[in-house]
Amino acid sequence: MSQTIPKPIIGITTGDINGIGIELIIKSLSEHRLLEFFTPVIFASNKVITHYKNLIPDSNFQYTGTKSMSALNLKGVNVFNCWEEDVAINPGQITDLGGKYGVRSLMVATQCLKDGELQGLITNPIHKKNSQTPDFAYTGHTPFLKDKFGAKDVAMMMCADELKVALLTEHVPISEVSKYVTLDNILSKVRIINDSLIKDFGIDKPKIAVLALNPHASDDGLIGKEEQNVIVPAIEKLRTEGILAFGPYGADAFFARQHDQQFDCILAMYHDQGLIPFKSFDKGQGVNYTAGLPVVRTSPDHGTAFDIAGKNMADNASFLQAMYMCIDILNQRAGYAEHTKNKLKPGSMQTKIRRSKEDIVE
């Protein structure tokens, strides 16, 4: 984790307030050396944070409460109070209040990000059962952020040290996956992945593997037609654009034979096809990154973990990696922008040379 830009201000959401999100925050930010790299702003309330702090007696967590983004402690941890009322906290239980205030934390933090008061965002997990309301009719963070920032498309990219897996479809029933396997969808996702690998991860010429939908990549059309009719033409089109896309690969043999090590990212056709191998390999330290947004958002790769919430048992390794990745991508984007801002347009050097020659003649 290198520091190449002024210390960024990064927002952190609570997730469901009855889940493990706040415990992860407290454990992670008890390491004060992290404050050398960024200024954290937790979107919650002092009372909720204090409640969970008291459940972790050995923590070295300290914070400054504030109601104004213009009055942050840039050298410490900040809690931006999104609400003042007392809220019933029931660790491990799925309640309407748990979802309501988790969503409020997310919506206030996202607005601050959109207003430019934050440089990045780290989100903790919410639960679909109690978070969806008329004001938040989304299946998760990714579609909400896509809508909030007006992105034409985004890609859910799961990241670990040696493996990145992106999804063509996210929270879609298996019975409906095939209708989303279209030429346009594959082209869009791979373009986003390619762009992100270059700008966000500093990979000059990314190699992207595209998995098949059907077993054995359809065995030449014997087990489905999506590979021949959709996926292969999409890959061929991407190659004409200079994108190094390969496949389609049968998912079982691809991971079993460790072909994933030859690629910078793998596009899976559906949720479990990509996340089962990813979570088997990531050793509990994976990060969910939303590629394609104009802002940087990361998240731990697990859920609310109600079964251990409030018991001081949560492992914060994935959350720590989400923090590191958010900072690293912000730095990488800044470096990329600096490196490319004065890039000459095609023909500009020839124009300068020609004008120089004309000046000499005159």
LOFILUM-598660 format. One line per 5 residues: number of its first residue (from 1); their letters; for each residue x, y, z of C-alpha. Coordinates in nm, 4 decimals. Example, Ala and Ser with C-alpha at 12.3 -4.5 7.8 and 13.67 -1.06 7.14 Angstrom:
BEGIN
1) as) 1.2300/-0.4500/0.7800 | 1.3670/-0.1060/0.7140
This chain:
BEGIN
1) msqti) 0.0000/0.0000/0.0000 | 0.1804/0.3116/-0.1229 | 0.0870/0.6732/-0.0680 | 0.1121/0.8923/-0.3792 | -0.1700/1.1429/-0.3241
6) pkpii) -0.2730/1.3581/-0.0260 | -0.4383/1.1502/0.2452 | -0.7870/1.0632/0.1132 | -1.1071/1.0909/0.3153 | -1.2869/0.7576/0.2894
11) gittg) -1.6406/0.6837/0.4046 | -1.7312/0.3605/0.5823 | -2.0868/0.2319/0.6167 | -2.2116/0.0218/0.9061 | -2.4006/-0.2384/0.7083
16) dingi) -2.6912/-0.3925/0.8989 | -2.6430/-0.2606/1.2522 | -2.7230/-0.6057/1.3940 | -2.4566/-0.7739/1.1808 | -2.0787/-0.7830/1.2149
21) gieli) -2.0043/-0.4631/1.0205 | -1.9418/-0.2306/1.3156 | -1.7299/-0.4923/1.4915 | -1.5112/-0.5141/1.1796 | -1.4715/-0.1359/1.1760
26) iksls) -1.3716/-0.1153/1.5416 | -1.1215/-0.3995/1.5197 | -0.9623/-0.2622/1.2029 | -0.9372/0.1011/1.3102 | -0.7934/0.0074/1.6485
31) ehrll) -0.4669/-0.0119/1.4528 | -0.3773/0.3579/1.4581 | -0.0992/0.3290/1.2003 | -0.3669/0.3018/0.9322 | -0.4495/0.6663/0.9949
36) efftp) -0.1239/0.7599/0.8240 | -0.2815/0.6547/0.4946 | -0.6387/0.7851/0.5085 | -0.8974/0.9692/0.7164 | -1.1906/0.7365/0.7948
41) vifas) -1.5461/0.8652/0.8340 | -1.7949/0.6127/0.9751 | -2.1567/0.6887/0.8905 | -2.3510/0.5861/1.2004 | -2.4260/0.7395/1.5409
46) nkvit) -2.2095/0.7755/1.8485 | -2.4476/0.5566/2.0482 | -2.4374/0.2626/1.8086 | -2.0588/0.2784/1.7782 | -2.0151/0.2993/2.1558
51) hyknl) -2.2473/0.0017/2.2053 | -2.0257/-0.2206/1.9923 | -1.7039/-0.0738/2.1302 | -1.8133/-0.1877/2.4759 | -1.8524/-0.5432/2.3414
56) ipdsn) -1.4846/-0.5477/2.2414 | -1.3096/-0.4649/2.5677 | -0.9555/-0.5100/2.4382 | -0.9962/-0.2656/2.1469 | -0.7888/0.0485/2.1221
61) fqytg) -1.0556/0.2274/1.9214 | -1.1028/0.6035/1.9571 | -1.3143/0.8414/1.7553 | -1.4433/1.1960/1.7180 | -1.8164/1.2471/1.6688
66) tksms) -1.9299/1.5118/1.4227 | -2.2395/1.6377/1.2445 | -2.0528/1.8252/0.9749 | -1.8219/1.7026/0.7000 | -1.6430/2.0378/0.7238
71) alnlk) -1.5404/1.9679/1.0848 | -1.3548/1.6386/1.0519 | -1.0547/1.5351/1.2566 | -0.8165/1.4645/0.9701 | -0.5732/1.2829/1.1989
76) gvnvf) -0.8218/1.0458/1.3591 | -1.1341/0.8350/1.3182 | -1.4587/1.0256/1.2643 | -1.8171/0.9196/1.3265 | -2.0579/1.1234/1.1163
81) ncwee) -2.3887/1.1110/1.3011 | -2.6567/1.0147/1.0474 | -2.9210/0.9891/1.3183 | -2.9672/1.1042/1.6769 | -3.2521/0.8840/1.7975
86) dvain) -3.1996/0.5801/2.0175 | -3.2094/0.2635/1.8107 | -3.2723/-0.0839/1.9470 | -2.9602/-0.2917/1.8784 | -3.0101/-0.6686/1.8679
91) pgqit) -2.6911/-0.8342/1.7421 | -2.7613/-1.1441/1.5405 | -3.1280/-1.0695/1.4741 | -3.2867/-0.9707/1.1433 | -3.5008/-0.6701/1.2317
96) dlggk) -3.6577/-0.3903/1.0320 | -3.4523/-0.1365/1.2263 | -3.1289/-0.3172/1.1500 | -3.1975/-0.2887/0.7792 | -3.3373/0.0651/0.7988
101) ygvrs) -3.0328/0.2170/0.9646 | -2.7888/0.0152/0.7586 | -2.9480/0.1641/0.4474 | -2.9482/0.5127/0.5988 | -2.5745/0.4830/0.6624
106) lmvat) -2.5231/0.3800/0.3000 | -2.7419/0.6518/0.1501 | -2.5879/0.9370/0.3505 | -2.2344/0.8160/0.2800 | -2.3094/0.7761/-0.0913
111) qclkd) -2.4467/1.1285/-0.1131 | -2.1311/1.2634/0.0515 | -1.9270/1.0657/-0.2011 | -2.1319/1.2052/-0.4873 | -2.0906/1.5586/-0.3502
116) gelqg) -1.7125/1.5203/-0.3481 | -1.6786/1.5249/0.0295 | -1.5305/1.1738/0.0219 | -1.2721/1.0268/-0.2128 | -1.3754/0.6639/-0.1639
121) litnp) -1.6284/0.4351/0.0029 | -1.6044/0.1059/0.1934 | -1.9379/-0.0654/0.2505 | -2.0291/-0.3269/0.5080 | -2.2874/-0.5982/0.4308
126) ihkkn) -2.6606/-0.5450/0.4391 | -2.9238/-0.8190/0.4229 | -3.1694/-0.8387/0.1346 | -3.4582/-0.9486/0.3560 | -3.4792/-0.6330/0.5683
131) sqtpd) -3.3112/-0.3682/0.3520 | -3.5504/-0.3475/0.0570 | -3.8093/-0.0711/0.0904 | -3.9853/0.1650/-0.1525 | -3.6885/0.4002/-0.1020
136) faytg) -3.4302/0.1243/-0.1541 | -3.5625/-0.1256/-0.4055 | -3.2269/-0.2834/-0.4892 | -3.0897/-0.6354/-0.4567 | -2.7612/-0.5042/-0.3184
141) htpfl) -2.4972/-0.2332/-0.3173 | -2.3854/-0.2802/-0.6782 | -2.7146/-0.1930/-0.8550 | -2.7752/0.0902/-0.6060 | -2.4371/0.2508/-0.6769
146) kdkfg) -2.4784/0.1999/-1.0512 | -2.8093/0.3888/-1.0343 | -2.6832/0.6552/-0.7948 | -2.3883/0.7491/-1.0151 | -2.5684/0.7077/-1.3470
151) akdva) -2.3322/0.4407/-1.4778 | -2.4441/0.2684/-1.7964 | -2.3068/-0.0583/-1.6625 | -2.0767/-0.1842/-1.3864 | -1.9055/-0.5120/-1.3059
156) mmmca) -1.8921/-0.6875/-0.9706 | -1.5264/-0.7876/-0.9436 | -1.4088/-1.0132/-0.6627 | -1.0421/-0.9528/-0.5926 | -0.7725/-1.1434/-0.4053
161) delkv) -0.3942/-1.1367/-0.4372 | -0.3740/-1.3988/-0.7105 | -0.7285/-1.4087/-0.8452 | -0.9890/-1.1689/-0.9811 | -1.3332/-1.2933/-1.0837
166) allte) -1.6041/-1.0726/-1.2339 | -1.9674/-1.1652/-1.2889 | -2.1828/-1.1319/-1.5985 | -2.4952/-1.1771/-1.3834 | -2.5154/-1.1141/-1.0100
171) hvpis) -2.8232/-1.1979/-0.8032 | -3.0239/-1.3689/-1.0751 | -3.2081/-1.7020/-1.0428 | -3.0308/-1.9841/-1.2248 | -3.3446/-2.0409/-1.4340
176) evsky) -3.3056/-1.6900/-1.5806 | -2.9289/-1.6668/-1.6292 | -2.9255/-1.7706/-1.9953 | -3.1390/-1.4791/-2.1086 | -2.8712/-1.2394/-1.9813
181) vtldn) -2.5964/-1.4157/-2.1761 | -2.6098/-1.1769/-2.4708 | -2.3516/-1.0289/-2.7032 | -2.4062/-0.6766/-2.5694 | -2.3825/-0.7820/-2.2049
186) ilskv) -2.0574/-0.9725/-2.2547 | -1.9039/-0.6888/-2.4572 | -1.9998/-0.4350/-2.1912 | -1.8663/-0.6352/-1.8963 | -1.5351/-0.7246/-2.0605
191) riind) -1.4755/-0.3646/-2.1713 | -1.5368/-0.2453/-1.8152 | -1.3073/-0.5146/-1.6745 | -1.0320/-0.4327/-1.9234 | -1.0544/-0.0602/-1.8517
196) slikd) -1.0506/-0.1179/-1.4755 | -0.7515/-0.3519/-1.4869 | -0.5572/-0.0820/-1.6703 | -0.6646/0.2255/-1.4724 | -0.7369/0.0807/-1.1281
201) fgidk) -0.4816/-0.2012/-1.1047 | -0.1999/-0.0809/-1.3307 | -0.2002/-0.3787/-1.5690 | -0.0949/-0.2518/-1.9129 | -0.2208/-0.5384/-2.1291
206) pkiav) -0.4720/-0.7401/-1.9280 | -0.5576/-1.0965/-2.0242 | -0.9218/-1.1819/-1.9567 | -1.0705/-1.5311/-1.9564 | -1.4396/-1.5799/-2.0384
211) lalnp) -1.6057/-1.8873/-1.8910 | -1.8651/-2.0931/-2.0747 | -2.2264/-2.1113/-1.9587 | -2.2795/-2.4809/-2.0293 | -2.0835/-2.7869/-1.9111
216) hasdd) -1.7701/-2.8587/-2.1165 | -1.8254/-2.5314/-2.3058 | -2.1264/-2.7068/-2.4683 | -1.9182/-2.9811/-2.6385 | -1.9421/-2.8109/-2.9777
221) gligk) -2.3101/-2.7296/-2.9373 | -2.4284/-3.0633/-2.8038 | -2.5086/-2.9150/-2.4604 | -2.6562/-2.5757/-2.5410 | -2.5897/-2.3169/-2.8079
226) eeqnv) -2.4862/-2.0060/-2.6079 | -2.1152/-2.0679/-2.6589 | -2.1332/-2.0896/-3.0372 | -2.4048/-1.8310/-3.0919 | -2.3105/-1.5663/-2.8333
231) ivpai) -1.9913/-1.6100/-2.6331 | -1.7504/-1.6936/-2.9171 | -1.8726/-1.4039/-3.1372 | -1.8380/-1.1685/-2.8397 | -1.4787/-1.2773/-2.7794
236) eklrt) -1.3965/-1.2384/-3.1483 | -1.5422/-0.8869/-3.1464 | -1.3403/-0.7927/-2.8382 | -1.0215/-0.9180/-2.9998 | -1.0789/-0.6833/-3.2969
241) egila) -1.0836/-0.3989/-3.0406 | -0.7437/-0.4986/-2.9099 | -0.8789/-0.6534/-2.5888 | -0.7042/-0.9769/-2.4946 | -1.0114/-1.1886/-2.4262
246) fgpyg) -0.9946/-1.5695/-2.4423 | -1.2371/-1.8583/-2.4118 | -1.4968/-1.9796/-2.3604 | -1.3587/-2.2185/-2.1007 | -1.5460/-2.4921/-1.9181
251) adaff) -1.5517/-2.3712/-1.5584 | -1.4710/-2.7012/-1.3854 | -1.1519/-2.7844/-1.5737 | -1.0478/-2.4193/-1.5878 | -1.0041/-2.3846/-1.2127
256) arqhd) -0.9094/-2.7480/-1.1456 | -0.6146/-2.7199/-1.3852 | -0.5169/-2.3777/-1.2457 | -0.5656/-2.1986/-1.5766 | -0.6838/-1.8987/-1.3725
261) qqfdc) -0.3177/-1.8248/-1.2950 | -0.2604/-1.7337/-1.6595 | -0.5157/-1.4496/-1.6572 | -0.5593/-1.1143/-1.4876 | -0.9363/-1.1585/-1.4485
266) ilamy) -1.2022/-1.4196/-1.5237 | -1.5564/-1.3356/-1.6334 | -1.8034/-1.5896/-1.4926 | -2.1507/-1.6215/-1.6399 | -2.3337/-1.6436/-1.3069
271) hdqgl) -2.2871/-1.5894/-0.9342 | -2.1930/-1.9331/-0.8010 | -1.9855/-2.0244/-1.1056 | -1.7453/-1.7474/-1.0107 | -1.7808/-1.7168/-0.6351
276) ipfks) -1.7458/-2.0816/-0.5362 | -1.3890/-2.1079/-0.6712 | -1.3073/-1.7532/-0.5604 | -1.4123/-1.8053/-0.2001 | -1.2377/-2.1410/-0.1973
281) fdkgq) -0.9083/-1.9740/-0.2879 | -0.9209/-1.6288/-0.1260 | -0.8461/-1.7490/0.2306 | -1.1066/-1.5157/0.3789 | -0.9343/-1.2039/0.2500
286) gvnyt) -1.1279/-1.1325/-0.0694 | -1.2643/-0.7922/-0.1655 | -1.5757/-0.7009/-0.3626 | -1.4920/-0.4123/-0.5981 | -1.7401/-0.2300/-0.8208
291) aglpv) -1.5626/-0.1701/-1.1526 | -1.7033/0.0885/-1.3908 | -1.8033/0.3560/-1.1410 | -1.6549/0.7072/-1.1523 | -1.5805/0.6600/-0.7806
296) vrtsp) -1.4010/0.3892/-0.5813 | -1.6089/0.1468/-0.3736 | -1.4844/-0.1666/-0.2029 | -1.6410/-0.4111/0.0401 | -1.5506/-0.7299/0.2284
301) dhgta) -1.6576/-1.0404/0.0381 | -1.8887/-1.1856/0.3058 | -2.2338/-1.1218/0.4457 | -2.3818/-0.9972/0.7698 | -2.2849/-1.3138/0.9648
306) fdiag) -2.5728/-1.2839/1.2106 | -2.4718/-1.6134/1.3697 | -2.1614/-1.4578/1.5273 | -2.2690/-1.0927/1.5513 | -2.2109/-0.9288/1.8889
311) knmad) -1.9865/-1.2127/2.0098 | -1.6471/-1.0558/1.9356 | -1.5757/-1.3449/1.6972 | -1.5693/-1.1718/1.3571 | -1.2500/-1.1945/1.1492
316) nasfl) -1.1695/-0.8517/1.0029 | -0.9141/-0.9746/0.7436 | -1.1430/-0.9154/0.4433 | -1.2471/-0.5727/0.5715 | -0.8824/-0.4733/0.6159
321) qamym) -0.8113/-0.5787/0.2581 | -1.1084/-0.3699/0.1428 | -0.9527/-0.0676/0.3125 | -0.6116/-0.1304/0.1591 | -0.7596/-0.1811/-0.1869
326) cidil) -0.9671/0.1357/-0.1699 | -0.6554/0.3389/-0.0882 | -0.4439/0.1618/-0.3498 | -0.6983/0.2136/-0.6283 | -0.7350/0.5816/-0.5420
331) nqrag) -0.3575/0.6160/-0.5696 | -0.3455/0.4103/-0.8890 | -0.6186/0.6200/-1.0520 | -0.4392/0.9409/-0.9557 | -0.1151/0.8102/-1.1012
336) yaeht) -0.2863/0.7001/-1.4211 | -0.4565/1.0376/-1.4611 | -0.1262/1.2198/-1.4075 | 0.0536/0.9919/-1.6502 | -0.2030/1.0320/-1.9275
341) knklk) -0.3227/1.3913/-1.8872 | -0.0616/1.5338/-2.1270 | -0.0754/1.2462/-2.3716 | -0.0376/1.3739/-2.7269 | -0.3323/1.3387/-2.9588
346) pgsmq) -0.2767/1.1489/-3.2841 | -0.0957/1.3748/-3.5275 | -0.0092/1.6403/-3.2707 | 0.3648/1.5705/-3.2793 | 0.3660/1.5739/-3.6603
351) tkirr) 0.1839/1.9077/-3.6512 | 0.4425/2.0558/-3.4134 | 0.7301/1.9321/-3.6293 | 0.5695/2.0717/-3.9454 | 0.5131/2.4115/-3.7864
356) skedi) 0.8696/2.4133/-3.6585 | 0.9992/2.3491/-4.0107 | 0.7778/2.6257/-4.1488 | 0.9212/2.8687/-3.8927 | 1.2749/2.7766/-4.0014
361) ve) 1.1918/2.8337/-4.3703 | 1.0464/3.1708/-4.2953
